[in-house]
Amino acid sequence: MGFGGGAQAMITILKNNEKMKAQRSRSKGLSGSYENIKLNLDYPKATPKMLRDIREQKIQVRKRTLFNQFLLVCCILVVLSIMIYFMF
């Protein structure tokens, strides 16, 4: 049964992984520099005016994006219709 080098390498890796399972510690948490990091999440409170401004800004961006997409589709349709007209 000649599987070649690739299959034998996969079998060896699987065997080594199985052997290493017993050596792993399940109770080990984060190690290294991430262990003692404390996150400082002090965000400012959002006022109703700030939320209204953000909402209006998002609506304007959505309208502008929709208009640009509509314009692009119209241009593509015009170009395709012109190409089809000259082909036939």
C-alpha positions as CSV (number, residue, x, y, z in Angstrom):
1,M,0.0,0.0,0.0
2,G,2.0,2.9,-1.2
3,F,0.3,6.1,0.2
4,G,3.3,8.3,-0.4
5,G,4.9,10.9,1.8
6,G,1.9,13.1,2.2
7,A,-0.4,10.5,3.8
8,Q,2.4,9.3,6.1
9,A,3.0,12.8,7.3
10,M,-0.6,13.2,8.1
11,I,-0.7,10.0,10.1
12,T,2.4,11.0,12.0
13,I,0.9,14.4,12.9
14,L,-2.3,12.8,14.1
15,K,-0.3,10.3,16.3
16,N,1.8,13.1,17.8
17,N,-1.3,15.2,18.5
18,E,-2.9,12.3,20.3
19,K,0.3,11.8,22.4
20,M,0.3,15.5,23.4
21,K,-3.3,15.4,24.6
22,A,-2.3,13.9,27.9
23,Q,0.4,16.5,28.5
24,R,-2.0,19.5,28.2
25,S,-3.3,21.1,31.4
26,R,-7.1,21.7,31.3
27,S,-7.0,24.2,34.1
28,K,-4.5,26.5,32.5
29,G,-6.0,29.9,31.7
30,L,-4.4,32.7,29.7
31,S,-0.7,32.8,30.0
32,G,1.8,35.5,29.3
33,S,1.2,39.2,29.1
34,Y,-2.6,38.8,28.6
35,E,-3.2,37.3,32.0
36,N,-3.2,40.5,34.1
37,I,-4.7,43.0,31.6
38,K,-7.6,45.0,32.9
39,L,-9.7,46.7,30.3
40,N,-10.6,50.4,31.0
41,L,-13.9,50.9,29.3
42,D,-15.1,54.3,30.3
43,Y,-17.3,55.5,27.5
44,P,-19.1,58.8,27.7
45,K,-22.9,58.7,28.1
46,A,-24.8,59.4,24.9
47,T,-27.3,62.2,25.1
48,P,-30.5,62.2,23.0
49,K,-29.1,65.0,20.9
50,M,-25.9,63.0,20.1
51,L,-28.0,59.9,19.2
52,R,-30.3,62.0,17.0
53,D,-27.3,63.5,15.2
54,I,-25.8,60.1,14.6
55,R,-29.1,58.7,13.3
56,E,-29.4,61.6,10.9
57,Q,-25.9,61.2,9.7
58,K,-26.4,57.5,9.1
59,I,-29.6,58.2,7.1
60,Q,-27.8,60.7,4.9
61,V,-25.0,58.3,4.2
62,R,-27.5,55.5,3.4
63,K,-29.5,57.8,1.0
64,R,-26.2,58.9,-0.8
65,T,-25.1,55.3,-1.2
66,L,-28.5,54.3,-2.5
67,F,-28.5,57.1,-5.0
68,N,-25.0,56.3,-6.2
69,Q,-25.9,52.6,-6.6
70,F,-29.1,53.6,-8.6
71,L,-27.0,55.9,-10.8
72,L,-24.5,53.2,-11.5
73,V,-27.2,50.7,-12.4
74,C,-28.8,53.2,-14.8
75,C,-25.5,53.9,-16.5
76,I,-24.8,50.2,-16.9
77,L,-28.3,49.7,-18.4
78,V,-27.8,52.5,-20.8
79,V,-24.5,51.2,-22.0
80,L,-25.8,47.7,-22.4
81,S,-28.8,48.9,-24.3
82,I,-26.6,50.9,-26.7
83,M,-24.3,47.9,-27.2
84,I,-27.2,45.6,-27.9
85,Y,-28.7,48.1,-30.3
86,F,-25.5,48.3,-32.4
87,M,-25.0,44.5,-32.3
88,F,-28.3,43.9,-34.0
